[in-house]
Amino acid sequence: MLTDDKIWVAQGENPCYLLLNQANRHGLIAGASGTGKTVTLKVLAEGFSEAGVPVFMADVKGDVTGMAQAGEMTNGLRKRLGYFGLDEGDVTFAGAPCRIWDMLGDRGCPVRITISDMGPVLLSRLLGLTDVQQGVLNVVFRVADDQGMLLIDLKDLRSMLAYVAEHAKDYETTYGRVSSQSVGAIQRALLAVEDQGGDIFFGEPDLDLRDWFACAPDGRGYVNILNATRIINTPQIYAMFLLWMLSTLFETLPEVGDPDKPRFVFFFDEAHLLFDGMPRQLGDRIVQVVKLIRSKGVGVYFITQSPSDIPNEVLAQLSNRVQHGLRAYTPAEMKAVRVAAQSFRANPAFDSTEALQDLGTGEALVSFLDDEGRPSIVERARVLFPRCLMAAAEDEVLEGVLEDQWELDDKYGEAVDRESAFEMINTARETEAAQAQLAAEREALEKERAALERERAKEMERQARAAEREAARLERERQRAEEQRRRERQRAATDIAGTLLSPMFGKRTGKKIARGIFGTLR
């Protein structure tokens, strides 16, 4: 409940107020299951919304959607009114202005980001890659940037991995070695992410976080609710999306110093998912962002079961704390309770360690920063009830919320698959294939032309040889004919000479001369 410039969160011996000008110093809501963390979350979100501060929260269990619906008076609430010094007439139930988002294409406005937006570091964390495989992924991103190839969705990244593997030798001297084994491991990891819904989550139009900084027409900040009831079963995607969002806010928002109230408040539910198995490099990055993002006017609140779920470097930055009851049955759990109790500024009226194990549902140890930025003395207090519905919103209320955000649906509703690495690589391959086919056809034509030239040359050579043989034959025939004629002339001459010289020829001649007219010899 908003009172002046502070949110009334709980009531102990003294009221517990979260000051808006200290709200960007971050906070923690912790406690065992069933101790009332979700109610505290709704009370805080409701107060920020009334103050005109947009809020983001994930609906992990399905009951956060009750923020959109007005609550109602119950016998349990009536019994608690006196503790807070309220009458029924002092309470006006109302829902907060909400927008519902979804990462897996279920109920809500689609949330998409591109592979390029995620970047190689967060993506390596998402895929669970080794240092060597992350190095290969860095090379792939660098090649894509240098070649002007957009990495939008998973098929773009798969195509880019295959492309770099095919040209590994060409890139080795410039970017380093890319082994086929590492590429294969990354491809297998991508299949697992795709099976978890990554093919829906990665794409365009990608989310513009400025749409989460909007306020309703009545001046209240929108409560942006991420439908995470199904995505929580794939915690890698959920954690990487939240880390991407935090990093993007840090990198894009301008410095505002210490504002009178936050520009935006970001609730990390199931915060332990962010830090399980976190590589040191990424953990250092988160610590840096948490430390510095408050100067951008952003408050970050982690919700988890135990403060020990959060690294000490991050925990030290969470100044506004609501610690619900902790259950301790083992020495390790007892140690965690003592550590949690020691993080508060002691109250001489009670022992924080004992109180943490004795708190009932809806009770908490509360310590917020005062006007000077100092942690207040811890109060054992009852958390105020929200004016919205405690449980999940009814279907007709949710349908009304979805209808009211039609402008967002127009912007994000339909996925867009524009030309990116996948299309560019396929086009390049088709071009290469066409060029290779053209070269092969040209080579075949050259070979055929060369074969024809050789055949023509052989034919001409055969014809020349045939002509030479024919000329030689004709010359031989001519020579034979000439020889024959010579011989015949010689033989004829010889015959004539022999005839003239023969005695018989003389006798015959004489006889012919001696014959008379009637052929008789004279």
GUMARKE-835794 format. One record per residue (C-alpha): residue number from 0; x, y, z. Coordinates in nm, 3 decimals, padded with zeros to 5 digits. Example, Ala and Ser with C-alpha at 12.3 -4.5 7.8 and 13.67 -1.06 7.14 Angstrom:
<atoms>
<atom 0,<01.230,-00.450,00.780>>
<atom 1,<01.367,-00.106,00.714>>
</atoms>
This chain:
<atoms>
<atom 0,<00.000,00.000,00.000>>
<atom 1,<00.145,00.332,-00.107>>
<atom 2,<00.163,00.602,00.159>>
<atom 3,<00.316,00.930,00.042>>
<atom 4,<00.655,00.834,-00.104>>
<atom 5,<00.685,00.498,00.067>>
<atom 6,<00.532,00.154,00.041>>
<atom 7,<00.377,00.011,00.356>>
<atom 8,<00.493,-00.349,00.341>>
<atom 9,<00.458,-00.490,00.694>>
<atom 10,<00.366,-00.404,01.050>>
<atom 11,<00.564,-00.501,01.355>>
<atom 12,<00.620,-00.299,01.668>>
<atom 13,<00.669,-00.023,01.414>>
<atom 14,<00.542,00.001,01.056>>
<atom 15,<00.788,-00.118,00.791>>
<atom 16,<00.807,00.117,00.495>>
<atom 17,<01.010,00.075,00.178>>
<atom 18,<01.118,00.425,00.079>>
<atom 19,<01.087,00.488,-00.295>>
<atom 20,<01.408,00.691,-00.304>>
<atom 21,<01.593,00.389,-00.159>>
<atom 22,<01.413,00.124,-00.364>>
<atom 23,<01.682,00.116,-00.635>>
<atom 24,<01.928,-00.017,-00.374>>
<atom 25,<01.788,-00.362,-00.455>>
<atom 26,<01.631,-00.616,-00.223>>
<atom 27,<01.577,-00.974,-00.117>>
<atom 28,<01.262,-01.173,-00.044>>
<atom 29,<01.357,-01.509,00.105>>
<atom 30,<01.189,-01.790,00.292>>
<atom 31,<01.092,-02.154,00.281>>
<atom 32,<00.807,-02.272,00.060>>
<atom 33,<00.465,-02.165,00.187>>
<atom 34,<00.588,-01.888,00.415>>
<atom 35,<00.435,-01.602,00.214>>
<atom 36,<00.697,-01.485,-00.037>>
<atom 37,<00.440,-01.446,-00.316>>
<atom 38,<00.219,-01.224,-00.098>>
<atom 39,<00.517,-01.003,-00.018>>
<atom 40,<00.600,-00.988,-00.387>>
<atom 41,<00.247,-00.874,-00.471>>
<atom 42,<00.245,-00.611,-00.197>>
<atom 43,<00.570,-00.462,-00.325>>
<atom 44,<00.467,-00.477,-00.693>>
<atom 45,<00.133,-00.321,-00.612>>
<atom 46,<00.302,-00.036,-00.426>>
<atom 47,<00.548,00.032,-00.707>>
<atom 48,<00.266,00.029,-00.963>>
<atom 49,<00.067,00.286,-00.759>>
<atom 50,<00.377,00.504,-00.750>>
<atom 51,<00.396,00.499,-01.130>>
<atom 52,<00.691,00.258,-01.141>>
<atom 53,<00.668,-00.020,-01.405>>
<atom 54,<00.743,-00.368,-01.273>>
<atom 55,<00.855,-00.698,-01.418>>
<atom 56,<00.794,-01.033,-01.249>>
<atom 57,<00.780,-01.396,-01.356>>
<atom 58,<00.475,-01.608,-01.279>>
<atom 59,<00.637,-01.937,-01.187>>
<atom 60,<00.350,-02.100,-00.999>>
<atom 61,<00.060,-01.951,-01.195>>
<atom 62,<-00.081,-01.734,-00.914>>
<atom 63,<00.089,-01.401,-00.990>>
<atom 64,<-00.176,-01.326,-01.253>>
<atom 65,<-00.402,-01.241,-00.958>>
<atom 66,<-00.234,-00.899,-00.974>>
<atom 67,<-00.479,-00.815,-01.254>>
<atom 68,<-00.794,-00.889,-01.050>>
<atom 69,<-00.936,-00.715,-00.747>>
<atom 70,<-00.921,-00.911,-00.424>>
<atom 71,<-01.207,-00.961,-00.182>>
<atom 72,<-01.260,-00.951,00.188>>
<atom 73,<-01.238,-01.287,00.363>>
<atom 74,<-01.274,-01.396,00.722>>
<atom 75,<-00.899,-01.441,00.741>>
<atom 76,<-00.841,-01.083,00.630>>
<atom 77,<-01.099,-00.949,00.873>>
<atom 78,<-00.910,-01.110,01.157>>
<atom 79,<-00.588,-00.940,01.041>>
<atom 80,<-00.730,-00.591,00.990>>
<atom 81,<-00.706,-00.503,01.357>>
<atom 82,<-00.338,-00.590,01.369>>
<atom 83,<-00.272,-00.330,01.098>>
<atom 84,<-00.505,-00.077,01.259>>
<atom 85,<-00.747,-00.087,00.968>>
<atom 86,<-01.124,-00.116,00.930>>
<atom 87,<-01.307,-00.271,00.638>>
<atom 88,<-01.387,00.075,00.514>>
<atom 89,<-01.018,00.155,00.490>>
<atom 90,<-00.959,-00.119,00.234>>
<atom 91,<-01.039,-00.075,-00.134>>
<atom 92,<-00.966,-00.387,-00.339>>
<atom 93,<-00.840,-00.332,-00.693>>
<atom 94,<-00.635,-00.505,-00.955>>
<atom 95,<-00.318,-00.353,-01.097>>
<atom 96,<-00.278,-00.266,-01.466>>
<atom 97,<-00.105,-00.571,-01.611>>
<atom 98,<00.050,-00.695,-01.929>>
<atom 99,<00.106,-01.065,-01.980>>
<atom 100,<00.402,-01.198,-02.176>>
<atom 101,<00.499,-01.548,-02.279>>
<atom 102,<00.821,-01.707,-02.406>>
<atom 103,<00.685,-02.035,-02.546>>
<atom 104,<00.386,-01.921,-02.750>>
<atom 105,<00.126,-02.001,-02.485>>
<atom 106,<-00.096,-01.737,-02.324>>
<atom 107,<00.042,-01.388,-02.354>>
<atom 108,<00.225,-01.153,-02.587>>
<atom 109,<00.518,-01.339,-02.746>>
<atom 110,<00.863,-01.264,-02.610>>
<atom 111,<01.147,-01.317,-02.856>>
<atom 112,<01.511,-01.221,-02.864>>
<atom 113,<01.768,-01.285,-03.134>>
<atom 114,<02.077,-01.501,-03.112>>
<atom 115,<02.287,-01.189,-03.166>>
<atom 116,<02.111,-01.018,-02.875>>
<atom 117,<02.192,-01.309,-02.647>>
<atom 118,<02.560,-01.302,-02.740>>
<atom 119,<02.821,-01.580,-02.718>>
<atom 120,<02.881,-01.556,-02.341>>
<atom 121,<02.521,-01.602,-02.227>>
<atom 122,<02.454,-01.847,-02.506>>
<atom 123,<02.751,-02.059,-02.397>>
<atom 124,<02.605,-02.061,-02.047>>
<atom 125,<02.268,-02.163,-02.187>>
<atom 126,<02.422,-02.446,-02.389>>
<atom 127,<02.653,-02.561,-02.111>>
<atom 128,<02.964,-02.533,-02.328>>
<atom 129,<03.324,-02.587,-02.225>>
<atom 130,<03.582,-02.309,-02.254>>
<atom 131,<03.708,-02.451,-02.584>>
<atom 132,<03.358,-02.474,-02.726>>
<atom 133,<03.282,-02.121,-02.609>>
<atom 134,<03.594,-02.009,-02.795>>
<atom 135,<03.458,-02.170,-03.112>>
<atom 136,<03.124,-01.997,-03.058>>
<atom 137,<03.308,-01.665,-03.023>>
<atom 138,<03.475,-01.730,-03.359>>
<atom 139,<03.137,-01.805,-03.518>>
<atom 140,<02.990,-01.479,-03.388>>
<atom 141,<03.294,-01.284,-03.504>>
<atom 142,<03.281,-01.434,-03.854>>
<atom 143,<02.908,-01.357,-03.872>>
<atom 144,<02.972,-00.995,-03.771>>
<atom 145,<03.257,-00.954,-04.020>>
<atom 146,<03.057,-01.113,-04.302>>
<atom 147,<02.745,-00.908,-04.223>>
<atom 148,<02.537,-01.217,-04.151>>
<atom 149,<02.260,-01.166,-03.894>>
<atom 150,<02.215,-01.439,-03.633>>
<atom 151,<01.845,-01.421,-03.551>>
<atom 152,<01.720,-01.771,-03.473>>
<atom 153,<01.855,-02.120,-03.414>>
<atom 154,<01.864,-02.215,-03.781>>
<atom 155,<02.087,-01.913,-03.844>>
<atom 156,<02.331,-02.029,-03.578>>
<atom 157,<02.328,-02.388,-03.701>>
<atom 158,<02.394,-02.274,-04.057>>
<atom 159,<02.672,-02.043,-03.940>>
<atom 160,<02.837,-02.323,-03.743>>
<atom 161,<02.831,-02.550,-04.049>>
<atom 162,<02.960,-02.269,-04.270>>
<atom 163,<03.255,-02.193,-04.042>>
<atom 164,<03.335,-02.564,-04.013>>
<atom 165,<03.337,-02.597,-04.391>>
<atom 166,<03.576,-02.302,-04.424>>
<atom 167,<03.778,-02.372,-04.110>>
<atom 168,<04.112,-02.369,-04.293>>
<atom 169,<04.032,-02.031,-04.449>>
<atom 170,<03.959,-01.876,-04.108>>
<atom 171,<04.223,-02.050,-03.900>>
<atom 172,<04.499,-01.794,-03.949>>
<atom 173,<04.264,-01.501,-03.874>>
<atom 174,<04.036,-01.628,-03.598>>
<atom 175,<04.198,-01.945,-03.467>>
<atom 176,<04.137,-02.314,-03.505>>
<atom 177,<03.781,-02.444,-03.528>>
<atom 178,<03.756,-02.818,-03.470>>
<atom 179,<03.476,-03.024,-03.614>>
<atom 180,<03.436,-03.196,-03.274>>
<atom 181,<03.356,-02.866,-03.101>>
<atom 182,<03.114,-02.766,-03.375>>
<atom 183,<02.941,-03.103,-03.343>>
<atom 184,<02.908,-03.061,-02.965>>
<atom 185,<02.753,-02.717,-03.007>>
<atom 186,<02.511,-02.847,-03.268>>
<atom 187,<02.396,-03.123,-03.030>>
<atom 188,<02.346,-02.869,-02.750>>
<atom 189,<02.136,-02.654,-02.985>>
<atom 190,<01.908,-02.948,-03.054>>
<atom 191,<01.841,-02.981,-02.680>>
<atom 192,<01.757,-02.610,-02.652>>
<atom 193,<01.530,-02.634,-02.955>>
<atom 194,<01.342,-02.921,-02.793>>
<atom 195,<01.287,-02.699,-02.487>>
<atom 196,<01.121,-02.426,-02.696>>
<atom 197,<01.423,-02.232,-02.813>>
<atom 198,<01.294,-02.236,-03.170>>
<atom 199,<01.001,-02.021,-03.052>>
<atom 200,<01.196,-01.801,-02.812>>
<atom 201,<01.473,-01.702,-03.054>>
<atom 202,<01.349,-01.490,-03.341>>
<atom 203,<01.198,-01.160,-03.447>>
<atom 204,<01.039,-00.918,-03.383>>
<atom 205,<01.267,-00.907,-03.083>>
<atom 206,<01.160,-00.756,-02.754>>
<atom 207,<01.204,-00.383,-02.706>>
<atom 208,<01.244,-00.336,-02.331>>
<atom 209,<01.108,00.017,-02.362>>
<atom 210,<00.765,-00.144,-02.392>>
<atom 211,<00.809,-00.254,-02.031>>
<atom 212,<00.866,00.103,-01.912>>
<atom 213,<00.512,00.212,-01.991>>
<atom 214,<00.246,00.336,-01.752>>
<atom 215,<-00.130,00.292,-01.773>>
<atom 216,<-00.352,00.588,-01.865>>
<atom 217,<-00.430,00.642,-01.495>>
<atom 218,<-00.058,00.692,-01.421>>
<atom 219,<00.003,00.359,-01.252>>
<atom 220,<00.298,00.157,-01.376>>
<atom 221,<00.224,-00.156,-01.572>>
<atom 222,<00.298,-00.486,-01.400>>
<atom 223,<00.464,-00.695,-01.672>>
<atom 224,<00.399,-01.061,-01.591>>
<atom 225,<00.601,-01.329,-01.767>>
<atom 226,<00.405,-01.652,-01.799>>
<atom 227,<00.674,-01.890,-01.671>>
<atom 228,<00.465,-02.185,-01.556>>
<atom 229,<00.602,-02.396,-01.841>>
<atom 230,<00.937,-02.229,-01.901>>
<atom 231,<01.040,-02.299,-01.543>>
<atom 232,<01.068,-02.665,-01.649>>
<atom 233,<01.348,-02.552,-01.879>>
<atom 234,<01.540,-02.341,-01.627>>
<atom 235,<01.834,-02.273,-01.858>>
<atom 236,<01.624,-02.065,-02.099>>
<atom 237,<01.445,-01.892,-01.810>>
<atom 238,<01.770,-01.798,-01.634>>
<atom 239,<01.944,-01.682,-01.953>>
<atom 240,<01.649,-01.464,-02.049>>
<atom 241,<01.648,-01.290,-01.711>>
<atom 242,<02.025,-01.238,-01.726>>
<atom 243,<01.995,-01.102,-02.079>>
<atom 244,<01.723,-00.862,-01.966>>
<atom 245,<01.929,-00.738,-01.671>>
<atom 246,<02.238,-00.694,-01.888>>
<atom 247,<02.042,-00.513,-02.161>>
<atom 248,<01.887,-00.273,-01.911>>
<atom 249,<02.232,-00.197,-01.775>>
<atom 250,<02.386,-00.136,-02.119>>
<atom 251,<02.104,00.070,-02.271>>
<atom 252,<01.969,00.289,-01.993>>
<atom 253,<02.129,00.628,-01.922>>
<atom 254,<02.266,00.727,-01.583>>
<atom 255,<02.013,00.901,-01.356>>
<atom 256,<02.200,00.904,-01.025>>
<atom 257,<01.972,00.875,-00.719>>
<atom 258,<01.615,00.937,-00.841>>
<atom 259,<01.315,01.004,-00.618>>
<atom 260,<01.178,00.669,-00.728>>
<atom 261,<01.302,00.386,-00.952>>
<atom 262,<01.242,00.396,-01.325>>
<atom 263,<01.185,00.022,-01.326>>
<atom 264,<01.180,-00.263,-01.075>>
<atom 265,<01.286,-00.610,-01.171>>
<atom 266,<01.187,-00.916,-00.961>>
<atom 267,<01.400,-01.230,-01.006>>
<atom 268,<01.189,-01.524,-00.888>>
<atom 269,<01.358,-01.861,-00.833>>
<atom 270,<01.686,-01.670,-00.818>>
<atom 271,<01.889,-01.981,-00.737>>
<atom 272,<01.845,-02.087,-01.101>>
<atom 273,<02.059,-01.793,-01.207>>
<atom 274,<02.360,-01.896,-01.005>>
<atom 275,<02.362,-02.277,-01.015>>
<atom 276,<02.683,-02.379,-01.190>>
<atom 277,<02.757,-02.019,-01.282>>
<atom 278,<03.103,-01.977,-01.444>>
<atom 279,<03.325,-01.731,-01.262>>
<atom 280,<03.345,-01.496,-01.559>>
<atom 281,<02.968,-01.468,-01.586>>
<atom 282,<02.927,-01.442,-01.210>>
<atom 283,<03.166,-01.147,-01.202>>
<atom 284,<02.965,-00.983,-01.476>>
<atom 285,<02.641,-01.018,-01.279>>
<atom 286,<02.802,-00.870,-00.968>>
<atom 287,<02.920,-00.574,-01.174>>
<atom 288,<02.574,-00.519,-01.324>>
<atom 289,<02.397,-00.544,-00.988>>
<atom 290,<02.640,-00.296,-00.836>>
<atom 291,<02.608,-00.037,-01.110>>
<atom 292,<02.254,-00.070,-01.242>>
<atom 293,<02.106,00.118,-00.946>>
<atom 294,<02.258,00.435,-01.093>>
<atom 295,<02.040,00.367,-01.400>>
<atom 296,<01.730,00.390,-01.178>>
<atom 297,<01.660,00.015,-01.178>>
<atom 298,<01.584,-00.181,-00.864>>
<atom 299,<01.654,-00.554,-00.864>>
<atom 300,<01.482,-00.784,-00.613>>
<atom 301,<01.575,-01.149,-00.579>>
<atom 302,<01.320,-01.404,-00.456>>
<atom 303,<01.455,-01.735,-00.332>>
<atom 304,<01.419,-01.985,-00.048>>
<atom 305,<01.746,-01.912,00.128>>
<atom 306,<01.993,-01.623,00.115>>
<atom 307,<02.266,-01.884,00.072>>
<atom 308,<02.130,-01.946,-00.280>>
<atom 309,<02.281,-01.613,-00.383>>
<atom 310,<02.656,-01.542,-00.404>>
<atom 311,<02.790,-01.324,-00.125>>
<atom 312,<02.905,-01.055,-00.369>>
<atom 313,<02.548,-01.016,-00.495>>
<atom 314,<02.390,-01.061,-00.154>>
<atom 315,<02.594,-00.770,-00.020>>
<atom 316,<02.419,-00.539,-00.268>>
<atom 317,<02.066,-00.629,-00.152>>
<atom 318,<01.989,-00.365,00.108>>
<atom 319,<01.610,-00.399,00.147>>
<atom 320,<01.525,-00.737,00.294>>
<atom 321,<01.216,-00.936,00.382>>
<atom 322,<01.315,-01.268,00.536>>
<atom 323,<01.033,-01.515,00.588>>
<atom 324,<01.070,-01.825,00.801>>
<atom 325,<01.347,-02.077,00.745>>
<atom 326,<01.334,-02.443,00.841>>
<atom 327,<01.650,-02.600,00.981>>
<atom 328,<01.688,-02.971,01.042>>
<atom 329,<02.054,-03.029,00.966>>
<atom 330,<02.375,-02.859,01.082>>
<atom 331,<02.418,-02.704,00.737>>
<atom 332,<02.065,-02.562,00.750>>
<atom 333,<02.125,-02.429,01.101>>
<atom 334,<02.435,-02.252,00.977>>
<atom 335,<02.233,-02.095,00.695>>
<atom 336,<01.976,-01.969,00.949>>
<atom 337,<02.247,-01.812,01.163>>
<atom 338,<02.408,-01.647,00.862>>
<atom 339,<02.071,-01.506,00.752>>
<atom 340,<01.998,-01.375,01.101>>
<atom 341,<02.340,-01.213,01.133>>
<atom 342,<02.285,-01.016,00.811>>
<atom 343,<02.027,-00.798,00.990>>
<atom 344,<02.090,-00.505,01.216>>
<atom 345,<02.011,-00.660,01.556>>
<atom 346,<01.697,-00.577,01.750>>
<atom 347,<01.744,-00.611,02.127>>
<atom 348,<01.379,-00.712,02.165>>
<atom 349,<01.430,-01.060,02.016>>
<atom 350,<01.688,-01.307,01.888>>
<atom 351,<01.683,-01.309,01.509>>
<atom 352,<01.810,-01.668,01.483>>
<atom 353,<01.529,-01.803,01.698>>
<atom 354,<01.273,-01.578,01.534>>
<atom 355,<01.360,-01.706,01.185>>
<atom 356,<01.267,-02.060,01.288>>
<atom 357,<00.956,-01.947,01.471>>
<atom 358,<00.798,-01.724,01.205>>
<atom 359,<00.455,-01.828,01.080>>
<atom 360,<00.304,-01.785,00.737>>
<atom 361,<00.283,-01.416,00.651>>
<atom 362,<00.539,-01.318,00.911>>
<atom 363,<00.890,-01.200,00.831>>
<atom 364,<01.199,-01.026,00.959>>
<atom 365,<01.201,-00.694,00.777>>
<atom 366,<01.476,-00.438,00.735>>
<atom 367,<01.465,-00.153,00.483>>
<atom 368,<01.697,00.141,00.426>>
<atom 369,<01.614,00.463,00.607>>
<atom 370,<01.633,00.818,00.470>>
<atom 371,<02.010,00.819,00.518>>
<atom 372,<02.055,00.493,00.333>>
<atom 373,<02.127,00.293,00.650>>
<atom 374,<01.970,-00.047,00.723>>
<atom 375,<01.695,-00.010,00.982>>
<atom 376,<01.681,-00.223,01.294>>
<atom 377,<01.517,-00.551,01.203>>
<atom 378,<01.146,-00.582,01.281>>
<atom 379,<00.952,-00.899,01.337>>
<atom 380,<00.641,-00.810,01.143>>
<atom 381,<00.332,-00.929,00.964>>
<atom 382,<00.331,-00.861,00.591>>
<atom 383,<00.038,-00.652,00.471>>
<atom 384,<-00.214,-00.817,00.237>>
<atom 385,<-00.237,-00.701,-00.126>>
<atom 386,<-00.551,-00.537,-00.263>>
<atom 387,<-00.538,-00.766,-00.566>>
<atom 388,<-00.644,-01.130,-00.569>>
<atom 389,<-00.428,-01.370,-00.367>>
<atom 390,<-00.481,-01.658,-00.613>>
<atom 391,<-00.458,-01.675,-00.993>>
<atom 392,<-00.685,-01.447,-01.193>>
<atom 393,<-01.000,-01.585,-01.348>>
<atom 394,<-01.000,-01.668,-01.718>>
<atom 395,<-01.234,-01.383,-01.817>>
<atom 396,<-01.009,-01.134,-01.639>>
<atom 397,<-00.705,-01.267,-01.822>>
<atom 398,<-00.890,-01.251,-02.151>>
<atom 399,<-00.968,-00.888,-02.080>>
<atom 400,<-00.601,-00.815,-02.009>>
<atom 401,<-00.496,-00.983,-02.334>>
<atom 402,<-00.755,-00.787,-02.532>>
<atom 403,<-00.638,-00.459,-02.382>>
<atom 404,<-00.281,-00.520,-02.498>>
<atom 405,<-00.377,-00.546,-02.864>>
<atom 406,<-00.114,-00.290,-02.962>>
<atom 407,<00.158,-00.522,-02.830>>
<atom 408,<00.003,-00.815,-03.014>>
<atom 409,<00.009,-00.615,-03.335>>
<atom 410,<00.379,-00.547,-03.280>>
<atom 411,<00.495,-00.887,-03.156>>
<atom 412,<00.217,-01.129,-03.246>>
<atom 413,<00.343,-01.257,-03.581>>
<atom 414,<00.694,-01.393,-03.612>>
<atom 415,<00.908,-01.241,-03.889>>
<atom 416,<01.171,-01.442,-04.074>>
<atom 417,<01.374,-01.190,-04.271>>
<atom 418,<01.695,-01.255,-04.461>>
<atom 419,<01.967,-01.355,-04.219>>
<atom 420,<02.262,-01.594,-04.197>>
<atom 421,<02.054,-01.900,-04.293>>
<atom 422,<01.924,-01.743,-04.613>>
<atom 423,<02.255,-01.575,-04.697>>
<atom 424,<02.452,-01.897,-04.655>>
<atom 425,<02.198,-02.095,-04.858>>
<atom 426,<02.209,-01.828,-05.128>>
<atom 427,<02.589,-01.838,-05.124>>
<atom 428,<02.582,-02.216,-05.149>>
<atom 429,<02.334,-02.205,-05.433>>
<atom 430,<02.551,-01.945,-05.606>>
<atom 431,<02.861,-02.157,-05.548>>
<atom 432,<02.677,-02.463,-05.674>>
<atom 433,<02.554,-02.275,-05.980>>
<atom 434,<02.904,-02.140,-06.044>>
<atom 435,<03.051,-02.486,-05.996>>
<atom 436,<02.794,-02.633,-06.234>>
<atom 437,<02.861,-02.355,-06.485>>
<atom 438,<03.235,-02.415,-06.452>>
<atom 439,<03.180,-02.788,-06.493>>
<atom 440,<02.965,-02.730,-06.800>>
<atom 441,<03.224,-02.488,-06.937>>
<atom 442,<03.497,-02.741,-06.871>>
<atom 443,<03.289,-03.012,-07.037>>
<atom 444,<03.235,-02.786,-07.338>>
<atom 445,<03.606,-02.711,-07.352>>
<atom 446,<03.682,-03.080,-07.335>>
<atom 447,<03.425,-03.152,-07.605>>
<atom 448,<03.562,-02.871,-07.820>>
<atom 449,<03.915,-02.997,-07.768>>
<atom 450,<03.802,-03.347,-07.854>>
<atom 451,<03.634,-03.217,-08.169>>
<atom 452,<03.948,-03.024,-08.259>>
<atom 453,<04.158,-03.334,-08.207>>
<atom 454,<03.915,-03.541,-08.411>>
<atom 455,<03.912,-03.276,-08.685>>
<atom 456,<04.291,-03.267,-08.685>>
<atom 457,<04.304,-03.644,-08.700>>
<atom 458,<04.050,-03.644,-08.983>>
<atom 459,<04.246,-03.383,-09.173>>
<atom 460,<04.560,-03.582,-09.112>>
<atom 461,<04.385,-03.895,-09.235>>
<atom 462,<04.258,-03.710,-09.539>>
<atom 463,<04.604,-03.567,-09.606>>
<atom 464,<04.759,-03.910,-09.575>>
<atom 465,<04.487,-04.056,-09.796>>
<atom 466,<04.549,-03.781,-10.050>>
<atom 467,<04.921,-03.849,-10.032>>
<atom 468,<04.860,-04.218,-10.076>>
<atom 469,<04.625,-04.150,-10.368>>
<atom 470,<04.878,-03.916,-10.525>>
<atom 471,<05.149,-04.175,-10.475>>
<atom 472,<04.925,-04.443,-10.625>>
<atom 473,<04.840,-04.225,-10.922>>
<atom 474,<05.207,-04.144,-10.964>>
<atom 475,<05.292,-04.515,-10.955>>
<atom 476,<05.016,-04.590,-11.205>>
<atom 477,<05.139,-04.310,-11.423>>
<atom 478,<05.491,-04.437,-11.397>>
<atom 479,<05.373,-04.793,-11.469>>
<atom 480,<05.172,-04.669,-11.766>>
<atom 481,<05.467,-04.466,-11.883>>
<atom 482,<05.691,-04.766,-11.839>>
<atom 483,<05.439,-04.982,-12.018>>
<atom 484,<05.421,-04.741,-12.306>>
<atom 485,<05.798,-04.721,-12.316>>
<atom 486,<05.823,-05.094,-12.317>>
<atom 487,<05.562,-05.121,-12.584>>
<atom 488,<05.740,-04.866,-12.797>>
<atom 489,<06.066,-05.046,-12.744>>
<atom 490,<05.906,-05.379,-12.826>>
<atom 491,<05.744,-05.237,-13.134>>
<atom 492,<06.072,-05.093,-13.248>>
<atom 493,<06.240,-05.422,-13.186>>
<atom 494,<05.972,-05.607,-13.379>>
<atom 495,<06.001,-05.376,-13.676>>
<atom 496,<06.371,-05.399,-13.681>>
<atom 497,<06.358,-05.776,-13.663>>
<atom 498,<06.107,-05.796,-13.936>>
<atom 499,<06.310,-05.583,-14.169>>
<atom 500,<06.620,-05.779,-14.109>>
<atom 501,<06.466,-06.124,-14.127>>
<atom 502,<06.546,-06.341,-14.448>>
<atom 503,<06.191,-06.455,-14.455>>
<atom 504,<06.084,-06.098,-14.484>>
<atom 505,<06.307,-06.071,-14.795>>
<atom 506,<06.165,-06.382,-14.948>>
<atom 507,<05.817,-06.285,-14.891>>
<atom 508,<05.883,-05.949,-15.032>>
<atom 509,<06.036,-06.105,-15.340>>
<atom 510,<05.748,-06.335,-15.382>>
<atom 511,<05.505,-06.063,-15.356>>
<atom 512,<05.697,-05.874,-15.616>>
<atom 513,<05.703,-06.184,-15.848>>
<atom 514,<05.334,-06.252,-15.835>>
<atom 515,<05.107,-06.127,-16.097>>
<atom 516,<04.771,-05.974,-16.101>>
<atom 517,<04.597,-06.301,-16.019>>
<atom 518,<04.840,-06.382,-15.737>>
<atom 519,<05.037,-06.626,-15.931>>
<atom 520,<05.400,-06.614,-15.939>>
<atom 521,<05.557,-06.509,-16.246>>
</atoms>
